[in-house]
Amino acid sequence: MTTTSLRTNSAKLLATVVLVGGAASVAGLGTFGAFTSTTAATQNVATGTLTLGLTQHSTLGTTVDATNMVPGDTVQRSVTLTRPAAAEKFGSVLLTSTGSTSNVLTSDTTKGLQVSVDECSTAWVMTPSTKVLTCAGTTTPIISSRPVLQSGLDLGSATTSLNSGAAAANLRVTMSLPVAADNSFQGKSNAITFTFDATQRAAEAR
């Protein structure tokens, strides 16, 4: 009787071990395979361009030299800034002026050359008898009179004009030699370069 009881318990124990081992084997198979699904979307990306152009009339532009100035004289020149329709709009347009040499025309901030800038809603026109540029539309002062050498002056309303449908800003640059200029200014010359820099518009979601 005792021998039979031991055999029965051994058989039950063996069966239990086999079942546990089988379960472990099935779980292991699950690490070698799974359902998957894949899809894709393509996004085209292109960058814009920032383009600032400058045109000037052959008889009104800065290519025309100003000579034989005396105290009290003024020089008026016209330039037109442009933005192509396909180009990005501007955040701002800045003006920097430099001189080719250092002399009293540019170094003397009181008696030396002074500069101012105005904008016209139409093209500037020169009156031949006076050589003064006149505006048949609306004149907007942009930069008040100050020493000729300047860095990064914001052209304000000109940027608005460039970002409008016309995409153009008609500017009159006026340089004057103050009446206070004395004999130390005689026989002096300089080449003033006006550089216009456009910055990008504010970043936005696209």
C-alpha positions in Angstrom: 0.0 0.0 0.0 2.8 2.4 0.9 4.6 1.7 -2.4 1.5 2.5 -4.5 1.0 5.9 -2.8 4.5 7.1 -3.6 4.1 6.3 -7.3 0.9 8.2 -7.5 2.4 11.4 -6.0 5.5 11.1 -8.3 3.2 11.0 -11.4 1.3 14.1 -10.4 4.5 16.0 -9.7 5.9 15.1 -13.1 2.7 16.2 -14.9 2.8 19.6 -13.2 6.4 20.3 -14.3 5.6 19.4 -17.9 2.6 21.9 -18.0 4.7 24.8 -16.6 7.4 24.1 -19.1 4.9 24.2 -21.9 3.5 27.5 -20.9 7.0 29.1 -20.8 7.7 27.8 -24.3 4.5 29.4 -25.7 5.4 32.8 -24.1 8.8 32.7 -25.6 7.4 32.3 -29.1 5.6 35.7 -28.7 8.9 37.7 -28.8 9.7 36.7 -32.4 6.6 38.1 -34.2 4.0 40.9 -34.0 1.5 42.7 -36.2 2.9 46.0 -37.8 1.5 48.7 -40.0 3.4 51.5 -41.8 2.4 54.7 -43.6 4.3 57.9 -44.7 3.6 61.6 -45.4 5.8 63.9 -47.5 6.2 67.6 -46.7 7.7 69.9 -49.4 9.8 72.7 -47.9 11.3 75.7 -49.7 12.9 78.9 -48.5 12.0 82.4 -49.6 14.3 85.2 -51.0 15.0 88.7 -49.7 15.7 91.1 -52.5 16.1 94.9 -52.3 16.6 96.7 -55.6 17.7 100.3 -56.3 17.1 102.3 -59.4 17.8 106.0 -60.1 17.2 108.4 -62.9 20.3 109.4 -64.9 19.8 113.1 -64.2 18.4 112.8 -60.7 20.4 110.0 -59.0 23.4 109.9 -56.9 25.5 109.2 -60.0 25.4 112.9 -60.7 28.3 114.7 -59.0 27.7 117.8 -56.8 30.4 120.3 -57.4 31.4 123.9 -56.4 29.3 123.9 -53.3 29.5 126.9 -50.9 28.0 127.3 -47.4 24.2 127.3 -47.7 24.0 125.1 -50.8 21.9 121.9 -51.0 22.1 118.8 -53.1 19.0 116.7 -53.8 19.2 113.3 -55.4 16.4 110.7 -56.0 16.7 106.9 -55.6 13.9 104.3 -55.8 14.0 101.2 -53.7 12.1 98.2 -55.0 11.0 94.7 -53.9 10.1 92.1 -56.5 6.6 90.7 -56.1 7.9 87.2 -55.6 10.3 88.2 -52.8 9.5 88.0 -49.1 8.3 91.2 -47.3 10.8 93.2 -45.2 10.9 93.7 -41.5 12.8 96.9 -41.9 15.0 98.9 -44.3 18.0 100.7 -42.8 20.3 103.4 -44.2 24.0 103.7 -43.6 26.2 106.4 -45.0 29.9 106.4 -45.2 32.6 108.7 -46.6 35.5 107.7 -48.9 37.9 109.8 -46.8 38.0 111.6 -43.5 37.9 115.4 -43.7 35.9 118.3 -42.3 33.0 117.6 -44.7 32.2 114.5 -42.7 34.1 114.8 -39.4 32.7 118.2 -38.4 29.2 117.2 -37.3 28.1 120.8 -36.9 29.5 122.7 -39.9 30.0 119.7 -42.1 27.5 118.0 -44.5 24.1 117.3 -43.2 21.6 114.8 -44.7 17.9 114.3 -44.6 15.5 111.9 -46.4 11.9 112.3 -47.6 9.6 109.9 -49.5 7.1 110.7 -52.2 4.1 108.7 -53.1 4.9 109.3 -56.8 8.2 109.7 -58.6 10.2 112.8 -57.8 10.5 115.5 -60.5 13.3 118.0 -60.9 12.5 121.7 -61.6 15.2 122.5 -64.2 15.5 126.2 -63.2 16.1 125.4 -59.5 17.3 121.8 -59.5 14.9 121.2 -56.7 13.1 117.8 -56.6 9.3 118.2 -56.1 6.6 115.7 -55.3 3.3 115.7 -57.1 1.8 113.3 -54.6 2.2 113.0 -50.8 5.6 113.9 -49.2 6.5 112.0 -46.0 9.6 113.1 -44.0 11.6 110.0 -43.0 14.9 111.2 -41.6 15.3 114.8 -40.3 18.5 116.8 -41.0 21.6 115.4 -39.2 25.3 114.8 -39.8 25.9 113.1 -43.1 27.6 110.0 -41.7 25.0 107.7 -40.1 24.7 104.0 -39.3 21.5 101.9 -39.4 18.9 104.6 -39.7 15.4 103.1 -39.9 13.6 104.3 -43.0 10.2 103.7 -41.4 7.4 104.4 -43.9 9.6 103.3 -46.8 9.4 99.8 -45.5 5.6 100.0 -45.5 5.7 101.2 -49.1 8.0 98.4 -50.1 5.7 95.8 -48.5 2.6 97.3 -50.3 1.2 96.3 -53.7 3.5 98.9 -55.5 6.6 97.4 -53.7 8.5 100.7 -54.3 9.7 103.6 -52.2 10.6 106.9 -54.0 13.3 108.6 -51.8 14.8 112.1 -52.0 18.2 112.4 -50.3 19.1 115.9 -49.5 22.6 117.0 -48.5 23.4 120.5 -47.3 26.5 122.5 -46.4 25.6 124.7 -43.4 26.1 128.5 -43.7 28.4 128.1 -40.7 31.0 126.3 -42.8 34.2 128.4 -42.8 37.3 128.8 -44.9 38.6 125.4 -43.7 36.0 123.8 -46.0 37.4 125.3 -49.2 38.7 122.9 -51.8 37.5 119.8 -49.9 35.9 116.8 -51.6 34.5 113.5 -50.5 32.4 110.6 -51.9 29.4 109.7 -49.8 28.0 106.2 -50.2 24.4 105.4 -49.1 23.8 101.8 -48.3 20.3 100.4 -47.9 19.9 97.1 -45.9 16.7 95.1 -45.8 16.0 92.7 -42.9 13.5 89.8 -43.1 10.0 90.0 -41.9 9.0 88.6 -38.5 9.0 84.8 -38.3 5.6 83.2 -38.5 3.9 79.8 -38.7 3.7 78.6 -42.3 
